[in-house]
Amino acid sequence: MIQIGLLGCGTVGSGVVKLLEKNAATIAQRSGDEVVIRRVLEQDVDKCLALGIEPDRITSNFEDIVNDPEIDIVVELIGGIEPASTYILEAMCQGKHVVTANKDLIAVNGQALFETAEKHQVDFYFEASVGGGIPIVYPLKQSLAGNQIQQVIGILNGTTNYILTKMSRQGLDYQQVLEEAQALGYAEADPASDVSGLDAARKIAILSSIAFNSRVTLDDVYVEGITGITAEDIRYAHELGFVIKLLAIAKENEWGQIQVRVHPAFLPANHPLAAVNDVFNAVYVQGDAVGEIMHFGRGAGQMPTASAVVGDVIEIVRNLNHHTNARIGCTCYEQKPIVSINELEVEYYIRMRVTDRPGVLAGIAGVFGNNNVSIATVLQKSSDDNMAELIMITHRVREKSLRDALAVLSGMSIVSQINSVIRLEGTQRETV
């Protein structure tokens, strides 16, 4: 019998309890041992009792778990940095294997966790930290280990994907859809982490560290959210053959440099990720041997996330039964440079409001030309107030050059407002 100490019996923790009970026989057959929860760390006793957990298995003191020699695996599902970090490190120091879904902690403090796991020769598994029930950490570490991974691009946040999908289908503004998403429970009362891109940034920091074998932390990720996306941008995207998605992007160039970024992007309508809608997540991976593959599914939720947690538990039980723990530790054995966003070269969508008179477009084109920005497509929409809306797609250009040009344009009297600047992705012409 393998016994678990469960930290936290909230949404995901409750799912783990349910799944271990519902599929107990199957889990025992697949892992080679019966897996039971010995003790649960939880302040809300009633929450545990409702799941059928006996009172003597519920504690509010972590020492009851970390000092229990009968507990082999600690499953951390309380979230946040502290006390989760302290609990995990203490558990490892006591020789206990750890499973977590804590993306925040891994993205910020992963190095200390992996080093401690290696020192004490314990397993540290975290499949549920990225993509909920979508298997991606294990495939990158094992199934694709023979590849040189060239890029990982993901739709990694269901809330923002739901919002952008609704905006696209119904022509609504961001604030309207956000309020609807909150009413339906798809968005938190405080959605800042999701809509600002930080949630996706934590996840792509984890995936890029694995994919490129080099430590990437949250501070290394360039982040933009979706709060500036408008119904007009989405309408023009459709007109030009694109959809707008919040993408988490990690790429390695031919010189061994990596760039990791999260931002809204114009994605060609025929790209595999363009069809990922509503609360679904997907991760698109390109490797030198495997080519292009995509993992798709529910990126959050009680049971999908519990599925990933229990999968990790089963793998650790197998390792215990075969005395093969600590086989796969930290994969960050290189130190590759992180490239600044200013060095990025892609195409851009630009929408601006300008004076509607002869010579204006030529003047704007001149500023772009002086800064090595070449325009590929221009749409002009006139209005009744002697103003016009210019929609432009550039050729590939260095980000700093574009920003320099926009800084000049924003100070010109003929430019009333620069409304939107959005990068293009998946056009096969962009480079790091």
Rosetta blueprint (number, residue, H / E / L):
1 M L
2 I E
3 Q E
4 I E
5 G E
6 L E
7 L E
8 G L
9 C L
10 G L
11 T H
12 V H
13 G H
14 S H
15 G H
16 V H
17 V H
18 K H
19 L H
20 L H
21 E H
22 K H
23 N L
24 A H
25 A H
26 T H
27 I H
28 A H
29 Q H
30 R H
31 S H
32 G L
33 D L
34 E L
35 V E
36 V E
37 I E
38 R E
39 R E
40 V E
41 L E
42 E L
43 Q L
44 D L
45 V H
46 D H
47 K H
48 C H
49 L H
50 A L
51 L L
52 G L
53 I L
54 E L
55 P H
56 D H
57 R H
58 I E
59 T E
60 S L
61 N L
62 F L
63 E H
64 D H
65 I H
66 V H
67 N L
68 D L
69 P L
70 E L
71 I L
72 D L
73 I E
74 V E
75 V E
76 E E
77 L L
78 I L
79 G L
80 G L
81 I L
82 E L
83 P L
84 A H
85 S H
86 T H
87 Y H
88 I H
89 L H
90 E H
91 A H
92 M H
93 C H
94 Q L
95 G L
96 K L
97 H E
98 V E
99 V E
100 T E
101 A L
102 N L
103 K H
104 D H
105 L H
106 I H
107 A H
108 V H
109 N H
110 G H
111 Q H
112 A H
113 L H
114 F H
115 E H
116 T H
117 A H
118 E H
119 K H
120 H L
121 Q L
122 V L
123 D L
124 F E
125 Y E
126 F L
127 E H
128 A H
129 S H
130 V L
131 G L
132 G L
133 G L
134 I L
135 P L
136 I L
137 V H
138 Y H
139 P H
140 L H
141 K H
142 Q H
143 S H
144 L L
145 A L
146 G L
147 N L
148 Q L
149 I E
150 Q E
151 Q E
152 V E
153 I E
154 G E
155 I E
156 L L
157 N L
158 G H
159 T H
160 T H
161 N H
162 Y H
163 I H
164 L H
165 T H
166 K H
167 M H
168 S H
169 R H
170 Q H
171 G L
172 L L
173 D L
174 Y H
175 Q H
176 Q H
177 V H
178 L H
179 E H
180 E H
181 A H
182 Q H
183 A H
184 L H
185 G L
186 Y L
187 A L
188 E L
189 A L
190 D L
191 P L
192 A H
193 S H
194 D H
195 V H
196 S L
197 G L
198 L H
199 D H
200 A H
201 A H
202 R H
203 K H
204 I H
205 A H
206 I H
207 L H
208 S H
209 S H
210 I H
211 A H
212 F H
213 N L
214 S E
215 R L
216 V L
217 T L
218 L H
219 D H
220 D H
221 V L
222 Y E
223 V E
224 E L
225 G L
226 I L
227 T L
228 G L
229 I L
230 T L
231 A H
232 E H
233 D H
234 I H
235 R H
236 Y H
237 A H
238 H H
239 E H
240 L L
241 G L
242 F E
243 V E
244 I E
245 K E
246 L E
247 L E
248 A E
249 I E
250 A E
251 K E
252 E E
253 N L
254 E L
255 W L
256 G L
257 Q L
258 I E
259 Q E
260 V E
261 R E
262 V E
263 H E
264 P E
265 A E
266 F E
267 L E
268 P E
269 A L
270 N L
271 H L
272 P H
273 L H
274 A H
275 A H
276 V L
277 N L
278 D L
279 V L
280 F E
281 N E
282 A E
283 V E
284 Y E
285 V E
286 Q E
287 G E
288 D L
289 A L
290 V L
291 G E
292 E E
293 I E
294 M E
295 H E
296 F E
297 G E
298 R E
299 G L
300 A L
301 G L
302 Q H
303 M H
304 P H
305 T H
306 A H
307 S H
308 A H
309 V H
310 V H
311 G H
312 D H
313 V H
314 I H
315 E H
316 I H
317 V H
318 R H
319 N H
320 L H
321 N H
322 H L
323 H L
324 T L
325 N L
326 A L
327 R L
328 I L
329 G L
330 C L
331 T L
332 C L
333 Y L
334 E E
335 Q L
336 K L
337 P L
338 I E
339 V L
340 S L
341 I H
342 N H
343 E H
344 L L
345 E E
346 V E
347 E L
348 Y E
349 Y E
350 I E
351 R E
352 M E
353 R E
354 V E
355 T E
356 D L
357 R L
358 P L
359 G L
360 V H
361 L H
362 A H
363 G H
364 I H
365 A H
366 G H
367 V H
368 F H
369 G H
370 N H
371 N L
372 N L
373 V L
374 S L
375 I E
376 A E
377 T E
378 V E
379 L E
380 Q E
381 K E
382 S E
383 S L
384 D L
385 D L
386 N L
387 M E
388 A E
389 E E
390 L E
391 I E
392 M E
393 I E
394 T E
395 H L
396 R L
397 V E
398 R E
399 E H
400 K H
401 S H
402 L H
403 R H
404 D H
405 A H
406 L H
407 A H
408 V H
409 L H
410 S H
411 G L
412 M L
413 S L
414 I L
415 V E
416 S E
417 Q E
418 I E
419 N E
420 S E
421 V E
422 I E
423 R E
424 L E
425 E L
426 G L
427 T L
428 Q L
429 R L
430 E L
431 T E
432 V L
